Amino acid sequence: MESPIEFGKIWALTRRDMSRWITYKSQVLTTLMSGSIAVASWGINGSYRNVQVAQYDCSYVSFLIVGVVISNLILPLTQGMQNRLNPWTLESILMTGPRAATLVLGTSLWPYALAFMFMIPQLFIGIYIFGAVLNVNIVSFVLASVISTMIVFSLAMIGTGVKIVTKMTDPFTSALAVAASLLAGMTYPVSYLNNYIPGLSTVAWLIPQTWIYDIMRLSTLTDASVLNPGVAEVFIGALLVAVILLPISYYIFNISIRRAKRDGTLGWM
C-alpha cells in the first residue's frame, strides 16, 4: 500500500527552504547569535537583581520598569515602519510620488502614537503595583524624547532601506538589535558590564540605543536638568549621535528607493 506521506518530496521542500535560508548568511548568523545573546543578557540581569542603582540613585525596580517601557516604545516604531513598507504597499505608495520624509513619517507615526498610548498602562502597573518611583524633569524628558525619536527614526530608515535592496534580512539593524539586547543597558546599568569584561561598558556607548536608555532614565528617574553641565554633556552626546545618523539614514533610504525603481524589484521573499 502506498504511503500517503511523500517523504522524498517533504525532504526536497525542506532542503529548498533550508538552502534559501542559508543563502542569506547574515540571517543565519543573527539567528544563531540572538539566542546566545538573550541567555547572556538575562544571566547578567539575574546576577544584578535587588541592587540599588547608584548611577540614577533609584531602586532596581524603577530602573527596570523605565528600561522595559523605553524598549516597548522603541521596538514598535522600527518594526512598524519595516512591516508597513513592504512590496505590497511600497509599490503603490511610490506611484503617488511622496518625498522620503513624508513616506517615513506617514508610515511610522501611528505605530509610534500607539506605543505612547500603551506606555500609560505600563507605567501605571510599574508605579502602583511594583512600586517604581519616577522623578521626572519635564524639559529634559521632552528633549530626551525628541532626540530618541530622531535616533529611532534613523535606524528604522536604514533598516528599511537595506531591506528593500536585500529583499530579506537587514544585517545592520539586526546585528545592532542583538548587540543592544546585551550591551545597551535595558535591564542593568552599562557600567556593570565591566564586571565581566573590563572596558566593555565603553564599547556599549557605540550602540545608539545606549544613549536612548541613558537620557530617558536621566530625565525620568533623577529629575536631571539640562542646565547641569554633567547632564548637558550626556544630552549633547546623544544629540550628536542623532545628528550623525539622520543624514546617513536619509541617504541610504533614498539610494535604496532609487535602486529599487531602477531594478524594477521591490520586497523580500
Backbone bond lengths (Angstrom), bond angles and torsions (degrees), N, CA, C in turn:
res aa  C-N    CA-C-N  psi(-1)  N-CA   C-N-CA  omega(-1)  CA-C   N-CA-C  phi
1 M - - - 1.466 - - 1.538 109.42 -
2 E 1.333 115.83 132.94 1.454 120.05 -177.27 1.530 110.96 -75.75
3 S 1.312 115.38 133.62 1.467 120.22 -178.86 1.528 109.96 -71.40
4 P 1.343 116.74 136.42 1.474 119.91 178.35 1.535 112.61 -71.12
5 I 1.326 116.16 -14.56 1.465 121.15 -179.59 1.520 108.97 -99.20
6 E 1.308 117.11 117.68 1.458 122.15 -178.73 1.521 109.00 -91.26
7 F 1.313 115.24 87.72 1.458 120.37 -174.20 1.526 112.42 -60.99
8 G 1.334 116.72 -37.01 1.453 120.04 -179.88 1.521 111.99 -62.07
9 K 1.328 116.44 -43.11 1.462 120.35 -179.97 1.536 111.03 -71.75
10 I 1.332 115.66 -35.00 1.464 119.33 176.93 1.519 109.78 -60.54
11 W 1.339 115.28 -44.82 1.455 119.34 179.82 1.536 110.86 -66.31
12 A 1.334 116.97 -37.81 1.457 120.39 179.37 1.526 111.18 -63.29
13 L 1.329 117.22 -42.73 1.458 121.30 178.40 1.524 111.03 -66.71
14 T 1.341 115.84 -40.68 1.459 120.22 178.70 1.521 110.87 -64.19
15 R 1.325 115.96 -42.70 1.459 120.89 179.68 1.523 110.95 -64.66
16 R 1.354 116.47 -36.60 1.465 120.01 177.55 1.527 111.36 -62.89
17 D 1.347 115.55 -46.78 1.459 119.51 179.99 1.516 111.29 -64.83
18 M 1.338 116.14 -40.04 1.452 120.57 179.67 1.526 110.58 -64.38
19 S 1.335 115.82 -40.54 1.459 120.31 179.80 1.528 110.82 -64.08
20 R 1.332 116.45 -41.63 1.461 120.24 178.05 1.531 110.97 -63.21
21 W 1.332 115.89 -41.52 1.455 120.46 -177.35 1.519 111.04 -67.19
22 I 1.359 115.99 -42.46 1.460 120.40 -178.46 1.521 110.67 -68.36
23 T 1.337 117.16 -26.49 1.460 120.49 179.66 1.518 111.37 -58.01
24 Y 1.341 115.62 -36.11 1.461 119.96 179.35 1.531 108.33 -90.92
25 K 1.330 115.32 86.93 1.461 121.32 -172.46 1.523 112.54 -61.00
26 S 1.316 116.74 -33.27 1.458 119.11 179.98 1.526 111.22 -64.52
27 Q 1.342 116.07 -36.09 1.456 119.47 178.43 1.522 110.90 -67.65
28 V 1.328 116.26 -40.99 1.464 120.52 177.95 1.523 110.38 -59.97
29 L 1.339 115.36 -48.60 1.460 120.29 -178.02 1.529 111.08 -62.98
30 T 1.338 116.11 -43.45 1.465 120.30 -179.30 1.521 111.18 -63.51
31 T 1.320 117.01 -42.75 1.458 121.28 -179.55 1.523 111.54 -63.71
32 L 1.331 115.70 -42.71 1.459 119.71 -179.06 1.529 111.49 -68.02
33 M 1.332 115.45 -36.92 1.461 119.70 -176.73 1.520 112.68 -76.35
34 S 1.337 116.56 -34.99 1.462 119.66 -171.32 1.521 112.19 -61.41
35 G 1.351 116.97 -40.01 1.460 119.58 179.15 1.515 112.25 -64.10
36 S 1.334 115.98 -44.27 1.459 120.43 -179.81 1.526 111.23 -66.19
37 I 1.335 115.73 -40.66 1.456 120.01 179.37 1.523 110.80 -63.99
38 A 1.335 116.47 -40.45 1.465 120.48 -179.88 1.523 111.17 -61.97
39 V 1.342 116.16 -42.29 1.458 120.00 178.97 1.523 110.32 -63.42
40 A 1.337 116.35 -44.36 1.459 120.68 179.07 1.524 111.16 -62.62
41 S 1.328 115.88 -41.38 1.458 120.23 -179.02 1.523 111.63 -61.34
42 W 1.310 116.54 -49.26 1.476 119.42 -179.29 1.520 111.95 -71.76
43 G 1.363 116.47 -26.56 1.458 118.73 174.98 1.522 111.77 -65.62
44 I 1.346 116.08 -44.15 1.462 120.21 176.51 1.521 110.11 -65.03
45 N 1.325 115.71 -41.48 1.463 120.37 179.33 1.522 111.30 -59.62
46 G 1.348 115.85 -42.44 1.467 120.18 -179.11 1.517 112.16 -63.52
47 S 1.314 117.19 -33.15 1.463 120.02 -179.10 1.525 111.99 -78.67
48 Y 1.337 116.72 -12.89 1.460 119.61 -176.02 1.526 113.46 -99.40
49 R 1.289 118.78 -10.92 1.461 122.48 -171.12 1.529 113.10 -57.23
50 N 1.335 113.21 151.84 1.465 122.75 175.27 1.532 113.24 63.51
51 V 1.318 116.26 28.01 1.463 121.27 177.37 1.525 108.24 -111.79
52 Q 1.328 116.02 136.83 1.461 120.06 176.14 1.524 109.07 -67.68
53 V 1.321 117.06 134.33 1.457 121.40 -177.93 1.530 108.33 -91.51
54 A 1.319 116.23 101.61 1.460 121.33 -174.67 1.519 112.39 -67.39
55 Q 1.332 117.35 -33.04 1.455 120.82 -176.43 1.524 112.17 -59.01
56 Y 1.337 116.19 -35.32 1.467 120.66 -179.57 1.530 112.20 -114.60
57 D 1.332 115.68 4.74 1.461 121.58 179.16 1.531 111.44 49.87
58 C 1.323 115.27 53.66 1.465 120.12 -178.44 1.520 109.21 -145.17
59 S 1.329 115.89 168.54 1.459 120.63 176.34 1.522 109.80 -73.94
60 Y 1.333 114.71 160.30 1.464 118.03 179.52 1.520 111.27 -64.81
61 V 1.339 117.27 -33.24 1.462 120.72 179.31 1.529 110.20 -59.98
62 S 1.341 116.60 -46.96 1.464 120.51 178.93 1.525 110.93 -62.07
63 F 1.322 115.85 -43.75 1.465 121.56 178.81 1.526 110.71 -58.89
64 L 1.328 116.36 -46.40 1.461 121.38 -176.37 1.522 111.73 -69.51
65 I 1.331 117.22 -42.70 1.463 120.73 -178.79 1.525 110.42 -59.56
66 V 1.327 117.29 -46.06 1.467 120.44 179.26 1.527 110.19 -63.05
67 G 1.329 117.44 -41.13 1.463 120.84 178.72 1.516 112.65 -61.04
68 V 1.325 116.69 -43.53 1.465 120.96 179.95 1.523 110.87 -66.91
69 V 1.331 116.65 -41.87 1.467 120.28 179.06 1.531 110.75 -63.03
70 I 1.327 116.90 -43.23 1.471 120.57 178.24 1.522 110.00 -61.44
71 S 1.331 116.76 -43.69 1.456 120.81 179.25 1.525 111.28 -61.42
72 N 1.314 116.58 -41.38 1.466 120.30 178.86 1.523 112.02 -69.29
73 L 1.315 116.72 -20.62 1.459 121.01 178.22 1.521 110.78 -85.10
74 I 1.336 116.68 -33.96 1.461 121.32 -177.07 1.526 112.10 -77.17
75 L 1.328 116.50 -49.41 1.464 120.63 -173.27 1.524 114.01 -60.18
76 P 1.344 119.66 -43.51 1.468 118.01 -179.66 1.522 113.45 -59.85
77 L 1.331 117.61 -31.21 1.453 119.62 -178.84 1.526 111.18 -69.77
78 T 1.327 117.33 -51.18 1.460 120.06 -178.58 1.521 111.13 -64.77
79 Q 1.331 116.86 -44.12 1.459 120.53 -179.89 1.521 110.98 -69.15
80 G 1.339 115.79 -39.26 1.462 119.37 -178.68 1.510 111.77 -63.04
81 M 1.320 116.70 -41.85 1.459 119.86 179.96 1.522 111.02 -66.09
82 Q 1.332 117.47 -44.35 1.453 120.69 -178.22 1.522 111.56 -68.79
83 N 1.335 117.46 -32.60 1.458 120.22 178.48 1.527 112.12 -73.92
84 R 1.328 116.69 -33.70 1.453 120.12 -178.46 1.524 112.08 -78.28
85 L 1.326 116.94 -34.03 1.457 119.99 177.79 1.517 109.31 -90.49
86 N 1.310 116.24 78.31 1.455 122.52 179.59 1.528 108.61 -121.08
87 P 1.334 117.92 172.51 1.466 119.71 -174.20 1.522 113.94 -60.52
88 W 1.328 117.18 -23.53 1.463 119.29 -177.27 1.528 111.85 -82.19
89 T 1.320 117.04 -19.09 1.462 119.97 179.02 1.521 112.16 -111.15
90 L 1.334 116.43 -32.73 1.460 119.98 -173.47 1.523 112.18 -66.26
91 E 1.326 117.24 -38.29 1.464 119.89 -178.03 1.521 111.21 -61.58
92 S 1.327 116.71 -46.31 1.463 119.51 -179.77 1.524 111.29 -69.53
93 I 1.342 116.70 -34.30 1.467 119.98 178.76 1.525 110.89 -65.90
94 L 1.332 116.56 -42.71 1.455 120.36 -177.78 1.524 111.67 -65.42
95 M 1.326 116.66 -28.87 1.464 119.89 -179.67 1.527 111.38 -66.61
96 T 1.328 117.56 -23.11 1.458 120.96 178.55 1.521 111.64 -84.39
97 G 1.331 116.77 -11.10 1.464 121.59 173.60 1.514 117.06 72.13
98 P 1.346 121.73 37.88 1.465 119.83 177.92 1.526 111.22 -75.67
99 R 1.316 115.93 156.40 1.463 120.59 174.64 1.530 109.48 -70.60
100 A 1.326 115.56 160.88 1.464 119.83 -177.30 1.526 111.17 -60.26
101 A 1.333 117.10 -43.82 1.466 120.32 -179.33 1.528 110.98 -61.89
102 T 1.333 116.55 -40.78 1.465 120.72 177.83 1.515 110.77 -63.32
103 L 1.312 115.66 -42.39 1.459 121.13 -179.28 1.522 111.41 -63.00
104 V 1.323 115.80 -45.03 1.466 120.42 -178.16 1.527 111.36 -67.08
105 L 1.332 116.03 -49.47 1.468 119.49 -178.38 1.523 111.80 -65.41
106 G 1.332 115.49 -40.24 1.457 119.14 -178.42 1.508 113.80 -64.75
107 T 1.337 116.99 -32.05 1.460 120.54 -179.27 1.524 113.01 -90.39
108 S 1.338 117.37 -11.01 1.464 120.33 -174.59 1.524 114.16 -111.19
109 L 1.319 117.24 -19.10 1.454 119.86 -171.45 1.525 112.54 -64.02
110 W 1.316 116.92 -43.52 1.464 119.45 -178.52 1.534 112.46 -66.01
111 P 1.354 120.02 -47.70 1.470 118.65 176.42 1.520 112.82 -56.81
112 Y 1.347 116.37 -36.69 1.458 120.04 179.93 1.523 111.31 -69.28
113 A 1.336 116.57 -42.97 1.465 120.81 177.70 1.521 110.62 -63.69
114 L 1.316 115.88 -39.40 1.469 120.41 179.02 1.521 110.80 -64.97
115 A 1.324 116.26 -40.27 1.465 120.37 178.58 1.528 110.82 -63.71
116 F 1.337 117.13 -38.62 1.460 120.63 176.57 1.526 111.27 -63.00
117 M 1.332 116.45 -39.26 1.470 120.02 179.10 1.524 110.80 -66.27
118 F 1.325 116.61 -39.64 1.458 120.51 178.77 1.524 111.73 -69.64
119 M 1.338 116.57 -21.32 1.458 120.87 -178.85 1.533 110.78 -66.61
120 I 1.330 117.36 -31.29 1.470 121.04 -176.33 1.529 112.27 -62.18
121 P 1.343 119.88 -53.54 1.470 117.99 177.99 1.522 113.69 -65.07
122 Q 1.351 116.76 -29.11 1.462 119.77 178.04 1.527 110.51 -65.59
123 L 1.324 116.21 -43.70 1.461 119.94 177.36 1.527 110.92 -66.35
124 F 1.321 116.83 -37.93 1.466 120.67 179.26 1.531 110.47 -59.93
125 I 1.317 116.08 -46.36 1.468 120.87 178.96 1.522 110.32 -63.87
126 G 1.338 115.93 -44.55 1.462 119.64 -178.35 1.509 112.92 -62.79
127 I 1.338 116.83 -38.64 1.465 120.95 -176.69 1.524 112.09 -80.36
128 Y 1.326 116.85 -49.22 1.461 120.21 -170.27 1.524 114.29 -91.12
129 I 1.313 117.72 -16.09 1.464 119.84 178.07 1.531 111.12 -106.10
130 F 1.338 116.22 -43.45 1.467 119.40 -176.63 1.524 113.45 -101.83
131 G 1.323 117.55 -1.35 1.457 120.46 172.47 1.510 116.50 77.08
132 A 1.313 117.30 24.74 1.467 119.68 176.28 1.533 109.61 -66.46
133 V 1.314 115.87 142.54 1.467 121.63 -179.35 1.522 108.70 -117.62
134 L 1.329 116.25 121.82 1.458 121.23 179.29 1.522 109.71 -107.68
135 N 1.311 115.84 143.16 1.459 122.67 177.13 1.525 106.86 -132.68
136 V 1.333 115.71 86.00 1.459 121.96 -166.14 1.523 111.77 -92.24
137 N 1.331 114.78 134.48 1.460 121.49 168.16 1.523 106.34 -102.78
138 I 1.322 117.54 112.55 1.457 122.05 -170.96 1.534 112.14 -59.70
139 V 1.325 116.49 -47.04 1.471 119.87 -178.25 1.529 110.55 -61.98
140 S 1.317 115.73 -46.58 1.467 119.66 179.16 1.522 111.24 -63.65
141 F 1.331 115.98 -37.92 1.469 119.94 -179.60 1.526 110.83 -65.10
142 V 1.313 117.39 -42.63 1.467 120.64 178.85 1.522 110.57 -63.26
143 L 1.338 116.32 -45.40 1.464 120.08 178.48 1.530 111.37 -63.35
144 A 1.328 115.86 -42.26 1.470 120.06 178.91 1.528 110.77 -62.98
145 S 1.327 117.26 -38.94 1.468 121.50 179.52 1.526 110.71 -65.54
146 V 1.343 116.53 -41.64 1.465 120.57 179.74 1.530 110.87 -65.08
147 I 1.323 116.64 -46.39 1.470 120.75 -179.72 1.523 110.44 -64.46
148 S 1.338 116.56 -43.17 1.463 120.77 179.71 1.522 111.09 -62.47
149 T 1.332 115.81 -40.48 1.464 119.86 178.95 1.524 110.97 -63.32
150 M 1.331 117.33 -40.25 1.463 121.08 177.68 1.528 111.09 -60.95
151 I 1.326 116.19 -42.65 1.466 120.12 -179.94 1.520 110.97 -66.31
152 V 1.334 116.08 -45.40 1.463 119.92 -177.31 1.526 111.09 -66.87
153 F 1.327 117.14 -42.18 1.463 120.30 176.84 1.528 110.28 -59.61
154 S 1.319 117.04 -41.25 1.464 120.85 -179.57 1.525 110.91 -63.06
155 L 1.329 116.79 -45.73 1.462 120.34 179.16 1.526 111.18 -63.92
156 A 1.337 116.16 -37.95 1.461 120.00 178.70 1.521 111.34 -65.74
157 M 1.330 116.85 -39.58 1.464 120.64 178.56 1.523 111.10 -66.17
158 I 1.333 116.80 -41.69 1.466 120.11 178.02 1.524 110.14 -62.75
159 G 1.330 115.71 -47.33 1.464 119.93 -179.03 1.512 112.50 -60.92
160 T 1.320 116.70 -44.55 1.461 120.64 -179.35 1.522 111.16 -67.55
161 G 1.337 115.89 -41.48 1.454 119.19 179.71 1.523 112.63 -61.84
162 V 1.321 116.60 -46.09 1.463 120.54 179.35 1.522 110.52 -65.10
163 K 1.332 116.10 -38.11 1.463 120.18 -178.12 1.525 111.88 -67.87
164 I 1.320 117.23 -33.07 1.465 120.67 177.26 1.528 110.21 -62.36
165 V 1.329 116.21 -37.04 1.460 121.05 -177.98 1.530 111.28 -80.44
166 T 1.329 116.89 -46.69 1.470 119.94 -175.51 1.515 112.47 -76.44
167 K 1.354 116.52 -23.75 1.462 122.92 -179.43 1.529 112.13 63.00
168 M 1.287 116.58 22.38 1.467 119.89 178.07 1.520 108.13 -151.89
169 T 1.309 117.28 -126.36 1.453 122.03 -178.19 1.520 111.27 -81.15
170 D 1.312 115.42 145.82 1.457 120.51 172.85 1.527 107.43 -92.27
171 P 1.333 118.99 105.78 1.473 120.95 -174.94 1.519 113.43 -65.26
172 F 1.340 117.29 -31.33 1.460 120.08 -175.86 1.523 111.43 -67.60
173 T 1.321 116.73 -59.97 1.462 119.13 -176.36 1.531 111.72 -71.14
174 S 1.334 117.31 -27.25 1.466 119.62 176.42 1.525 110.47 -65.49
175 A 1.327 115.83 -46.32 1.460 120.06 178.11 1.527 110.53 -65.29
176 L 1.337 116.55 -37.64 1.458 120.99 179.24 1.522 110.95 -65.40
177 A 1.327 116.57 -38.59 1.464 120.62 179.01 1.527 111.13 -66.54
178 V 1.328 115.63 -39.66 1.467 119.81 177.88 1.528 110.07 -64.14
179 A 1.331 116.62 -45.27 1.465 120.60 178.98 1.524 111.06 -63.75
180 A 1.339 116.79 -40.28 1.467 120.65 -179.04 1.513 112.13 -64.93
181 S 1.336 116.71 -34.99 1.464 119.23 -179.55 1.522 112.15 -62.65
182 L 1.332 116.44 -25.34 1.464 120.20 -179.81 1.526 112.60 -100.85
183 L 1.331 117.63 -36.40 1.464 120.91 -167.37 1.521 115.53 -110.22
184 A 1.330 119.01 -18.31 1.468 120.30 -170.09 1.517 113.95 -76.39
185 G 1.323 118.74 -14.22 1.457 120.50 175.88 1.507 115.47 90.39
186 M 1.324 117.24 30.74 1.460 119.21 178.23 1.520 111.74 -65.68
187 T 1.323 117.19 -44.19 1.463 120.34 -172.99 1.521 114.32 -114.67
188 Y 1.333 117.61 -1.21 1.463 121.09 175.69 1.522 108.18 -158.11
189 P 1.325 117.84 152.65 1.467 120.21 -178.62 1.522 111.93 -60.72
190 V 1.312 116.65 144.42 1.455 121.66 -179.65 1.529 111.03 -59.53
191 S 1.318 116.74 -36.28 1.471 120.34 -178.38 1.528 112.33 -61.25
192 Y 1.325 116.45 -24.56 1.476 120.61 -178.71 1.527 111.95 -67.64
193 L 1.330 117.52 -19.45 1.464 121.44 -179.54 1.528 111.76 -64.41
194 N 1.332 116.48 -26.63 1.467 119.99 -179.31 1.522 112.34 -65.88
195 N 1.332 117.22 -18.16 1.466 119.97 176.95 1.525 111.59 -67.87
196 Y 1.321 116.38 -19.46 1.462 120.99 -178.77 1.523 111.30 -103.14
197 I 1.333 116.03 -48.42 1.467 120.66 176.66 1.526 107.72 -135.08
198 P 1.325 118.66 111.53 1.476 120.60 -179.44 1.523 111.33 -55.45
199 G 1.323 115.90 132.13 1.458 121.07 179.66 1.513 114.60 88.54
200 L 1.341 117.83 -4.08 1.463 120.17 -177.48 1.532 111.75 -66.62
201 S 1.336 116.17 -29.61 1.461 119.07 179.22 1.533 111.39 -65.65
202 T 1.322 117.05 -29.68 1.465 120.49 176.96 1.521 110.80 -66.88
203 V 1.326 115.92 -40.80 1.473 121.07 177.07 1.526 110.55 -62.23
204 A 1.326 116.36 -34.99 1.462 120.33 -177.42 1.520 112.75 -59.97
205 W 1.326 117.49 -28.53 1.466 120.51 -178.62 1.515 112.59 -74.30
206 L 1.320 117.93 -6.02 1.459 121.24 172.97 1.528 111.48 -79.26
207 I 1.323 116.55 -11.00 1.464 122.23 -179.61 1.527 108.82 -93.33
208 P 1.323 118.75 123.28 1.473 120.76 -176.90 1.521 113.84 -57.06
209 Q 1.327 117.09 -35.44 1.469 119.58 -178.44 1.522 112.31 -63.18
210 T 1.319 117.39 -27.38 1.465 120.65 178.60 1.524 110.52 -60.29
211 W 1.321 116.20 -41.41 1.462 120.81 178.93 1.529 111.10 -66.27
212 I 1.317 116.27 -37.19 1.466 120.08 178.98 1.521 110.64 -62.34
213 Y 1.331 116.80 -50.14 1.464 120.51 -179.71 1.528 110.99 -59.84
214 D 1.334 116.05 -39.29 1.461 119.44 -175.39 1.531 111.68 -69.12
215 I 1.327 118.02 -51.00 1.469 119.02 -176.89 1.526 112.00 -69.53
216 M 1.329 117.25 -32.28 1.460 119.27 177.63 1.529 110.94 -69.76
217 R 1.315 116.59 -38.13 1.471 119.14 177.97 1.529 111.06 -70.64
218 L 1.316 116.89 -39.31 1.460 119.01 177.33 1.525 110.99 -59.24
219 S 1.321 116.82 -40.08 1.468 120.71 -175.79 1.524 113.08 -80.12
220 T 1.331 118.09 -19.25 1.473 119.77 -176.65 1.528 114.08 -110.83
221 L 1.332 117.55 -16.64 1.468 119.90 -176.07 1.531 113.41 -112.01
222 T 1.323 117.26 -24.19 1.471 119.10 -171.14 1.528 114.38 -120.59
223 D 1.343 116.96 1.89 1.470 120.47 -176.25 1.527 110.30 54.41
224 A 1.338 115.70 38.95 1.459 121.00 -175.39 1.522 110.90 -73.55
225 S 1.306 116.81 128.03 1.461 122.51 177.86 1.517 109.82 -94.96
226 V 1.330 115.75 139.33 1.463 119.64 178.63 1.527 111.38 -70.43
227 L 1.327 116.80 -9.46 1.464 120.14 175.24 1.519 111.61 -77.58
228 N 1.324 115.98 -15.87 1.460 121.04 174.89 1.530 108.47 -74.11
229 P 1.321 119.34 123.96 1.476 121.46 -175.85 1.529 113.34 -54.84
230 G 1.339 116.99 -40.55 1.453 119.63 -179.85 1.513 112.25 -65.34
231 V 1.326 116.99 -40.78 1.463 121.89 178.96 1.528 110.07 -70.31
232 A 1.334 115.47 -42.59 1.463 120.09 179.87 1.524 111.13 -59.07
233 E 1.325 116.55 -37.08 1.467 120.86 179.62 1.526 111.06 -61.58
234 V 1.339 116.01 -42.33 1.470 120.34 179.13 1.529 110.52 -65.69
235 F 1.335 116.77 -43.90 1.456 120.83 -179.32 1.528 111.14 -65.30
236 I 1.327 117.36 -37.94 1.462 120.61 177.75 1.528 110.19 -64.85
237 G 1.334 116.32 -39.16 1.461 120.24 176.81 1.514 111.82 -61.67
238 A 1.344 116.83 -44.35 1.463 121.07 178.47 1.525 111.08 -65.06
239 L 1.346 116.08 -40.10 1.460 120.09 178.66 1.519 110.86 -64.14
240 L 1.319 116.64 -37.82 1.464 120.71 178.12 1.531 110.87 -62.01
241 V 1.326 116.07 -41.70 1.472 120.30 176.81 1.527 109.96 -60.01
242 A 1.338 116.44 -44.11 1.466 120.64 -179.67 1.524 111.51 -64.76
243 V 1.325 116.09 -42.48 1.469 120.86 -178.42 1.525 111.11 -66.18
244 I 1.318 117.34 -33.40 1.469 121.03 177.48 1.529 110.62 -72.75
245 L 1.322 116.60 -43.42 1.460 120.51 -175.57 1.520 113.48 -71.19
246 L 1.327 117.33 -36.03 1.462 120.57 -172.03 1.535 113.15 -60.22
247 P 1.333 120.33 -53.03 1.475 118.84 178.59 1.527 112.99 -66.71
248 I 1.335 116.95 -33.82 1.462 119.79 177.53 1.525 110.26 -62.44
249 S 1.332 116.13 -45.62 1.468 120.42 -178.38 1.526 110.94 -65.59
250 Y 1.324 116.17 -39.88 1.464 120.73 179.53 1.527 110.19 -63.17
251 Y 1.326 115.89 -41.56 1.465 120.86 179.18 1.533 110.75 -64.73
252 I 1.336 117.06 -47.26 1.470 120.92 -178.91 1.523 110.92 -62.58
253 F 1.323 116.74 -41.91 1.455 120.37 -178.94 1.532 110.65 -64.73
254 N 1.322 117.55 -44.88 1.461 120.79 179.49 1.524 112.13 -64.55
255 I 1.331 116.27 -41.07 1.462 120.61 178.91 1.534 110.16 -62.35
256 S 1.325 117.17 -41.69 1.464 120.45 -178.49 1.522 111.45 -67.02
257 I 1.335 116.72 -38.29 1.461 120.16 177.99 1.526 110.43 -64.96
258 R 1.326 116.70 -43.73 1.464 120.03 179.48 1.527 111.36 -64.73
259 R 1.318 116.20 -38.13 1.464 118.54 179.17 1.522 110.57 -68.50
260 A 1.328 117.09 -39.74 1.461 120.68 178.96 1.529 110.42 -62.79
261 K 1.329 116.40 -39.54 1.464 119.69 177.77 1.523 110.66 -66.34
262 R 1.330 116.53 -39.45 1.460 120.46 -178.69 1.530 111.39 -69.53
263 D 1.326 116.26 -42.37 1.467 119.97 -178.96 1.521 112.69 -77.39
264 G 1.336 115.69 -22.97 1.460 118.93 -179.13 1.507 113.29 77.20
265 T 1.348 117.08 22.02 1.456 120.26 179.42 1.509 109.59 -129.84
266 L 1.310 116.01 138.85 1.445 123.11 177.78 1.517 108.74 -135.94
267 G 1.326 114.68 144.95 1.459 117.63 170.93 1.499 112.98 101.86
268 W 1.334 115.50 177.63 1.455 121.61 -177.63 1.527 107.53 -138.22
269 M 1.295 114.28 143.75 1.476 119.80 -175.04 1.506 108.79 -82.80
